[in-house]
């Protein structure tokens, strides 16, 4: 009775950083992601509902296409000192999602305990899927449940009139990989959200434990000091099984950060002149992104050269 499921997709990302005076900069990113999902019965047998146990093949067939456009603009203001060191970040985001597809249904047989047919349910036509929306409002509540039914995330912002639009969650960085995989098993994860205007949204995502090998950073070295603030580059050994790569550069103590998506065959990234603050500590991570979306990173720390 378990259906066959197949999912494919594409991801296109364009990012640009405009560096201004005083080490401030504007980060712009536009991305478009598509996915095609097919759920089909694994045999031509009809689905039988029987008091002695259900049998047959899955009764529904689904073909769905999702397209999502994301646009982000983030401005990182220069550092300043006033009873401590401060950095302001301003930004805006826009999301537009379109879902289309079709669901078709096979007959369902209702059987008696003696094995005879009590009723046959037939469906006259397919059900089209079409949903399109722009995310102008945030979430007032969001719940994520795992394949085993556990509630993994249950967030609420009941007194906010705007809700939550963008949220980054990070688990502890455990060295025991088996513990992480056990806490997030393979299977279908379900998302249920309530927007600030009262509308509800639901979605599903399939997690597989197919992780690419992490890139090996060669420059800068872990713990390196005096990295030049101009002309600096991040270099790594090629990742053979990466569909794409992500470079994340951020201050160890501060809010300035940069995320760049690169082709899977890239082996270096030039840090824009003016981004590094002399004497400041930074964390840089290079991640290999598998075609299914899973990521593996190597992260190190370094210190920018003092003036």
N, C-alpha and C positions, 0 to 999 in steps of 0.2 A: 504493500500500500504506500510505501514511501516513494514520493515522486523524484524524478531526475531534475536537477537544478543546474543551470549554467549562467555565468555572469561574465561579461566582458565590458571594457570601458576604455576611455581615452582621457587624457589630461593635458591641457595646454595652458601654460603660464607665461606671462610677460611682466617683468619687473624692471623698475628703473629708480635710481637714486639721484636726486639733484642736490649737490653739495653747495651750501651757501657760506658766507663769511661767519666767523666765530664758531666754526665746527658744527653749525646747525645744518640739517638736511631734511628733504622731503622724500619719503619712500612711497612709491606708487606700484600697485600690483593689480593686474587683471588676470583672471583665470577662468577657464571654461572646462567643465568636467561633464562627461557623458557616461552613461552605463546602459547596457542592454541586459535584461534579466529574462530568462526563459525557464518556466516550470512546466514539465510535461510528465504524463503518466509513463511508467516504465514497462507497460504491457497493454495490449488491446482488451484485456478482460474488464468486464463491468465491475463497479464497486457494489458490494453486497453488504447490507447491514443485517446482521444475524444475531439473535439472542445467544447463540453458541460461540460467537466470535466473528468479527468482520473479516472480509476477504476481498480479493480482487485487486484492481488497480486504482490509483488516485483518480478522482472524478473530474478535476478541474485542470485546465491548461491555460497558462498565463504567459503573455509576451508583453513586456513593458520596456519603455524607453524613458530615461531621465536625462534632462539637461539642466545644468546649473551654472549661472554666471555670477562671479564674485568680483567686486571692485573695492579696493581699499586704498585710502590716502591717509598717511600718518606723517605728522610733522614733529621732528625732534628738536626742541629748542636748545640753545647753548646752555652749558652749565653756568651756574652762578653761585656765589657764596653769600649767605645771610644766616648767621647762626647755624652754620653747617653748609654742606654742599647740596645743591638741588638741581633737578633736571625735570622739565615739563615735557609732556608728550600730548599732542592733540591729534585726533583722527576721526574719520568717518568711514562707514562701510555701507555697501549696497549689495543685496542678494536678489536674484531672480531665478525661480525654479519652474520648469515645465515638465509635466509627466503625461505621457500618452501610452496607449496600449489597448489590449483586448483580452478578455477572459472568455473562454468557451467551456461548456460543461457537458459531460457525458451522462447518460442515464444512471440512476441509482436504483438498485433493487432492494426493496424491503422484504426480508424473508421471514417465514414462520419458523418456529422451533423444529418442525418436522421436515424442513428443507424446501417447502413449497413457496411459491411467490405470493406475497400478500399485496404488494403494490409496487408499481414501477413509476418512478418520477423521471419525467423528461423535461428538457429545457428547450424552448422554441428558438431562441436566438442568443447570440453572443452579447456580452456586456462590454461596451467601450469604456476605456479609462481616459480621462482628460482632466488635468488639473494644472492650473498655472497661477502663480502668485509672486508678488514681490514682498520681501520681508522688511516691512517698514516699522513693525512693532516687535518688541522683545518678548521673551518668555516670562510668564509669571510662575510657571512650574515646569519641571522637566524630570522625567523618571526614565531610567534605563534598567532593563532587566536582562539577565543572562539566559543562556540556553537551559540551565538547570532551574530557572524560576527565581533565582536570588535577585533581590533589588540591589544593584550596584551603585546607582546614583539616584538620589531623591532630593532635588533642590527646589526651593520655593522663595519667591520674593513677593509676599502677599500685599505689602503696603506700597509697592512701587507702581506708579502709573505708566512707566515706560517699559519695565521689565528688563530682562537680560538678553542682550543681542549676541555678544561674543564672550566665550568662556574657555580658558585653557586649564585643563586638569592634568596633574602629573602624579603618578604613584611613586613611592619610595624606590630608589635605585638599588635594588637588591642584587647581590652577586649570584644568588641561587636562582638560575633560570627556571628550574623545575617548579619552584614556588609560584613564580609569575604566571607560567603557563597553566598551572592548576587553578589559579584564581580567575583566569580568563580563558576558559576552555573553548575549543572549537565549536562552532554552531551558529545559530541565528540569535542576534541580539535585537531587542525590541525597544523602540523609543516612543514615548508618549509625552506630549507637551501641551500646555495651555498658554495661549498668548495673552498679552495684557488686555486685549479687547474681548476676551472670552472664547475665541475660536480655539478648537483643538486640532492638533496634527499628530499623525502616527507614521512611523517608518520602521523598516527593518534593515539590518545589515548582517552579512555573513562574515565571520572571522575564521581564518584558517592559519595554522601555525607554519606558514611558509615564509621564513625570514631570510633575507639576503645576508651575505657576509659583510661585516662592517669595513669601511675603508681604513687604511693604515696611514695616519698622518706622518709626514716627514718634516714639514715646516709649517709653523714654528715648532720647536721641540717643547715637550712638556716641561713646564717650569721655567722656560726661557725668559730672561730679562733683557732689557734694552733692545726690543724689536723696533726697528725704525718706524717712525710715524708716517713716513712717505715712501712710496714704492714697495710697501710690504705685500707679500703674497702668502696665501695658504696653499700648500701642496700636499698631495696624498698619492698613494699607489692606486692603480686602477682597480675598480670593483667589477669583477667579471659578470656577476649576475644582477646588476643594477639596471632597472629601466630608466631611472633618473636619479639625481643626487640633490641633496639640500645642504647648504652651508648656513649655519647659525652662528652669528658673532654677537656677543653681548658683554656689557660691563659686568664684572663680578659684583660690584656694589654700585648700582645705578639702574636707570630705566632704558638707556640707549641700547638698541639692538638692531640687527639686520638679518633678514632671512632671504636667501636667494636660491631659486631652483635652477639646476643645470642639467644638461644632457647626461646620460649614463656613462658616456665615455670621457667626460671631463676629468682632468687631473690637477687643476689649479684654479684659484680665484684671486684676483687682485683686489686688495682692500682699498676702497676709495681714499685718496689723500684728504685729510681733514676729519676723517671719522675717529681715528685714534687720538686720545688725549694723552699728552706726555706724562709718564709716570703712573698711569692708571693700569689696573689689572683687568684682564679680559678672559672670557671663556669662549673657545671656538669648538664647534662640533660639526663634523661632516658625516652625513647619513646617506646610506644606500637605500633607495626606495624600490621595493619589489613591484612587479606588475600588478599584484593583487592589493597593493597599498601598504603592506607592512614595511617597517623601517628598522635599520640597525645603524647605530651611531658610534663613533669614537669621539671623545671629548677631552680636551686638555686646557690648561691655563697658561697664560703668558703675561708679561708686563711690557707696556710700551716704553720706549726709550725716553729718558728725561731730557729736558732741553739742556 
